[in-house]
Amino acid sequence: MLSEEQIKEILVKQRETILNKKFGIERTILKEIESKIKLPHVVVLTGLRRSGKSTLLRQLIKNHYKDEDFYYINFEDERLFNFPASEFNKLYEALVSLYGKKKTFFLDEIQNVTNFETFVRRLYEEGFKFFITGSSATLLSKELGTKLTGRHVDIIVRPFSFLEFLELKGFKLEKDTIYKTESKVEIKKYFEEYLITGGMPEYLIYNDPELLTKVYEDTVLKDIAVRHKVNNIIVLRNLYSILISNFANKFSFNSLKKVTDINSVNTIKKFIHYLEETYFAKTINKFDYSLKKQIINDKKFYIIDNGFVGVLSKKLTKDKGWLLENLVFNSLNKDNDTFYYSNANECDFLLVKNKTVTKAIQVCYDLNGDNREREISGLKEAMDKFKLNEGLILTNSQEEEIKIEGKKIRIFSVWKWLLEEK
């Protein structure tokens, strides 16, 4: 058990570390988080490891707490790993002794402490404000849902958007920038880079692939193998390697069973769910009004950030079409449910809200003589099926508008779509 002096040493060092942390570029999502400050609710920031949650805490501490009026504890610190929740009051007493009485807590990677929610609930009811971060969607929602039902708001922190990527590169985007020839050339050059490197903040700053490898390793080992007590890590790694190397492609659980040493479909489903709850990846279903058919039909697998593809994928060919599709998926409005469509033809994405298909989107790096009819037919079939008057084909750089049977298909470049959406 840690002594009072040891606890104080840890807390002093952690406060010094967060205050010395680089402020970074101001994230777009910061405004959403700031809008929750006046609410009494616990603000929960979740997302993939190293996606910028701690930097957001740093920005909040500076902008709204004057680098002074706060308590900070980082439970990723190995000295506090498995810290018993029953001893939380010792941390609080040490903080009061060191910094006086404050009313706001910033708790980093809180999921490393079992039963942390009991402490949060108690001080929440005494009028304290909490900002907490974590890297596990299911774990946090399960624990907070038990003790803090209706008392917390969840915000997902994702890797840098293309807009944030441009800001990091020092590119100033004005309202008319995307229509100027010189700036368009520069933006397209940056987009080609972003398509490959993705938006993980540290990787963009230091350009060291080991940083992405470390995020993945920590995700697999700490967030999955240790937390869920998975003994055969080799089998787990092999499954994930197959999925990563075939991202944006259809797969079935039975097909994975044939190419792995996992004999149980339920185990495969469970392992994929573990990866999804860390935010590293997401699977989507083929659209069907029957939930049963959705469950049994083939899935598609997408990775949270394109940077991981170049570092982890075993694919020998680097097809930019798959990268473009992966990027579009990660940029879709998360207020909608996303499916793919497949019948006589295929369409990459259907956006569904309140059980109604609202948009059909096809993604194609280069629309040419070999694929044009196929891509348009897939989109058109989905539009007809769901009575949509407009459809969208996102490409690397092509722009055009097509009228077919009274319906409009807009062909548009992804980079401009990403910026216009913002």
Backbone hydrogen bonds, N-H to C=O, Kabsch-Sander energy under -0.5 kcal/mol:
donor,donor_aa,acceptor,acceptor_aa,energy
7,I,3,S,-2.3
8,K,4,E,-2.2
9,E,5,E,-2.3
10,I,6,Q,-2.2
11,L,7,I,-2.5
12,V,8,K,-2.6
13,K,9,E,-2.1
14,Q,10,I,-2.6
15,R,11,L,-2.2
16,E,12,V,-2.1
17,T,13,K,-2.3
18,I,14,Q,-2.5
19,L,15,R,-2.1
20,N,16,E,-1.4
21,K,17,T,-0.6
21,K,18,I,-0.5
27,R,25,I,-0.5
30,L,27,R,-1.3
31,K,28,T,-0.9
33,I,29,I,-1.9
34,E,30,L,-3.0
35,S,31,K,-1.6
36,K,33,I,-1.8
37,I,34,E,-1.4
39,L,36,K,-0.7
42,V,151,R,-2.8
43,V,130,F,-2.7
44,V,42,V,-0.6
44,V,153,V,-3.0
45,L,43,V,-0.6
45,L,132,I,-3.3
46,T,44,V,-0.7
46,T,155,I,-2.2
47,G,134,G,-1.1
51,S,48,L,-1.4
56,L,52,G,-1.8
57,L,53,K,-1.8
58,R,54,S,-2.3
59,Q,55,T,-2.3
60,L,56,L,-2.3
61,I,57,L,-2.8
62,K,58,R,-2.0
63,N,59,Q,-2.7
64,H,60,L,-2.5
65,Y,60,L,-0.7
65,Y,61,I,-0.9
66,K,62,K,-0.6
67,D,61,I,-2.3
68,E,65,Y,-2.9
69,D,65,Y,-2.3
70,F,68,E,-1.9
71,Y,104,T,-2.3
73,I,106,F,-2.4
75,F,73,I,-0.6
75,F,108,D,-2.6
77,D,74,N,-1.1
80,L,77,D,-2.0
81,F,78,E,-0.8
82,N,112,N,-1.0
83,F,80,L,-2.0
85,A,114,T,-0.6
87,E,84,P,-1.9
88,F,85,A,-1.8
90,K,87,E,-1.6
91,L,87,E,-0.9
91,L,88,F,-0.6
92,Y,88,F,-2.1
93,E,89,N,-2.9
94,A,90,K,-2.1
95,L,91,L,-2.3
96,V,92,Y,-2.4
97,S,93,E,-2.3
98,L,94,A,-2.1
99,Y,95,L,-3.1
100,G,96,V,-2.1
105,F,129,K,-3.0
106,F,71,Y,-2.5
107,L,105,F,-0.5
107,L,131,F,-2.8
108,D,73,I,-2.9
108,D,106,F,-0.6
110,I,133,T,-2.2
112,N,109,E,-1.4
113,V,110,I,-2.1
114,T,112,N,-0.6
116,F,113,V,-1.3
118,T,115,N,-1.4
119,F,115,N,-0.6
119,F,116,F,-0.7
120,V,116,F,-1.8
121,R,117,E,-2.6
122,R,118,T,-2.0
123,L,119,F,-2.3
124,Y,120,V,-2.5
125,E,121,R,-2.0
126,E,122,R,-0.6
127,G,124,Y,-1.7
128,F,123,L,-2.4
129,K,103,K,-3.1
131,F,105,F,-2.4
132,I,43,V,-2.8
133,T,107,L,-2.5
134,G,45,L,-1.8
137,A,277,E,-3.0
140,L,136,S,-1.9
141,S,137,A,-2.3
142,K,138,T,-2.4
143,E,139,L,-2.2
144,L,140,L,-2.9
145,G,141,S,-1.9
146,T,142,K,-1.0
147,K,143,E,-1.6
148,L,144,L,-3.0
151,R,148,L,-2.7
153,V,42,V,-2.6
155,I,44,V,-3.0
157,V,46,T,-3.6
157,V,155,I,-0.5
158,R,156,I,-0.6
160,F,199,G,-3.1
165,F,161,S,-2.4
166,L,162,F,-2.4
167,E,163,L,-1.7
168,L,164,E,-2.5
169,K,165,F,-1.8
170,G,167,E,-1.4
171,F,166,L,-2.9
172,K,170,G,-0.6
173,L,171,F,-0.6
174,E,172,K,-0.6
177,T,174,E,-1.1
179,Y,176,D,-1.6
180,K,177,T,-1.6
184,K,180,K,-2.7
185,V,181,T,-1.9
186,E,182,E,-1.5
187,I,183,S,-2.8
188,K,184,K,-2.6
189,K,185,V,-1.7
190,Y,186,E,-2.2
191,F,187,I,-2.5
192,E,188,K,-2.1
193,E,189,K,-1.3
194,Y,190,Y,-2.8
195,L,191,F,-2.8
196,I,192,E,-0.8
196,I,193,E,-0.7
197,T,193,E,-3.0
198,G,194,Y,-2.3
204,L,200,M,-2.1
205,I,201,P,-1.8
206,Y,202,E,-2.9
207,N,203,Y,-2.5
211,L,208,D,-2.0
212,L,208,D,-0.6
212,L,209,P,-0.6
213,T,209,P,-2.1
214,K,210,E,-2.5
215,V,211,L,-1.8
216,Y,212,L,-2.4
217,E,213,T,-2.8
218,D,214,K,-2.8
219,T,215,V,-2.1
220,V,216,Y,-2.7
221,L,217,E,-3.1
222,K,218,D,-1.5
223,D,218,D,-1.6
224,I,219,T,-0.7
225,A,220,V,-3.1
226,V,221,L,-2.9
227,R,222,K,-0.9
228,H,224,I,-2.7
229,K,226,V,-0.7
230,V,225,A,-2.1
231,N,229,K,-0.6
233,I,231,N,-1.5
236,L,232,N,-1.6
237,R,233,I,-2.9
238,N,234,I,-2.3
239,L,235,V,-2.2
240,Y,236,L,-2.2
241,S,237,R,-2.6
242,I,238,N,-2.0
243,L,239,L,-2.1
244,I,240,Y,-2.8
245,S,241,S,-2.2
246,N,242,I,-0.8
246,N,243,L,-0.6
247,F,244,I,-1.2
248,A,301,F,-4.1
249,N,246,N,-1.5
251,F,299,K,-2.2
256,L,252,S,-1.8
257,K,253,F,-1.9
258,K,254,N,-1.5
259,V,255,S,-1.0
260,T,256,L,-0.8
263,N,261,D,-0.7
265,V,263,N,-0.5
268,I,264,S,-1.8
269,K,265,V,-2.6
270,K,266,N,-2.2
271,F,267,T,-2.7
272,I,268,I,-2.3
273,H,269,K,-2.3
274,Y,270,K,-2.2
275,L,271,F,-1.6
276,E,272,I,-2.2
277,E,273,H,-2.3
278,T,274,Y,-0.5
278,T,275,L,-0.8
279,Y,276,E,-1.9
280,F,275,L,-1.1
281,A,275,L,-0.7
282,K,302,Y,-2.4
284,I,300,K,-2.3
285,N,338,T,-0.5
286,K,298,D,-0.7
287,F,340,Y,-3.1
291,L,289,Y,-0.6
294,Q,290,S,-2.0
295,I,291,L,-2.0
296,I,292,K,-1.8
297,N,293,K,-2.2
299,K,251,F,-2.9
300,K,284,I,-1.8
301,F,249,N,-0.9
302,Y,282,K,-2.9
304,I,280,F,-2.9
308,F,305,D,-1.3
309,V,306,N,-1.1
310,G,306,N,-1.0
311,V,307,G,-1.0
312,L,308,F,-2.9
313,S,308,F,-0.5
313,S,309,V,-2.3
319,D,317,T,-1.0
320,K,318,K,-0.7
322,W,319,D,-0.7
323,L,319,D,-1.2
324,L,320,K,-2.6
325,E,321,G,-2.1
326,N,322,W,-2.5
327,L,323,L,-2.5
328,V,324,L,-2.5
329,F,325,E,-2.5
330,N,326,N,-2.0
331,S,327,L,-0.9
331,S,328,V,-0.8
332,L,328,V,-0.7
332,L,329,F,-1.2
336,N,333,N,-1.7
337,D,352,V,-3.0
339,F,350,L,-2.2
340,Y,285,N,-1.9
341,Y,347,C,-2.8
343,N,345,N,-3.1
347,C,341,Y,-2.3
349,F,361,I,-2.4
350,L,339,F,-2.9
351,L,359,K,-2.4
352,V,337,D,-3.0
352,V,350,L,-0.5
353,K,356,T,-2.7
356,T,353,K,-1.6
358,T,351,L,-3.1
358,T,356,T,-0.5
359,K,351,L,-1.2
361,I,349,F,-2.9
362,Q,392,L,-2.9
364,C,394,L,-2.8
368,N,366,D,-0.8
371,N,368,N,-0.7
372,R,368,N,-2.7
375,E,371,N,-2.9
376,I,372,R,-2.4
377,S,373,E,-2.5
378,G,374,R,-2.3
379,L,375,E,-1.8
380,K,376,I,-3.0
381,E,377,S,-2.6
382,A,378,G,-1.6
383,M,379,L,-2.5
384,D,380,K,-2.7
385,K,381,E,-2.5
386,F,382,A,-2.1
387,K,384,D,-0.9
388,L,383,M,-2.7
391,G,408,K,-2.1
392,L,360,A,-1.8
393,I,410,R,-2.9
394,L,362,Q,-3.2
394,L,392,L,-0.5
395,T,393,I,-0.5
395,T,412,F,-2.9
396,N,365,Y,-2.1
400,E,411,I,-2.4
402,I,409,I,-2.9
404,I,402,I,-0.5
404,I,407,K,-2.8
407,K,404,I,-2.4
408,K,389,N,-2.8
409,I,402,I,-3.0
410,R,391,G,-2.7
410,R,408,K,-0.5
411,I,400,E,-3.4
411,I,409,I,-0.6
412,F,393,I,-2.7
412,F,410,R,-0.6
414,V,395,T,-3.1
417,W,413,S,-2.2
418,L,414,V,-2.9
419,L,415,W,-1.5
420,E,416,K,-3.1
421,E,417,W,-2.1
422,K,418,L,-0.6
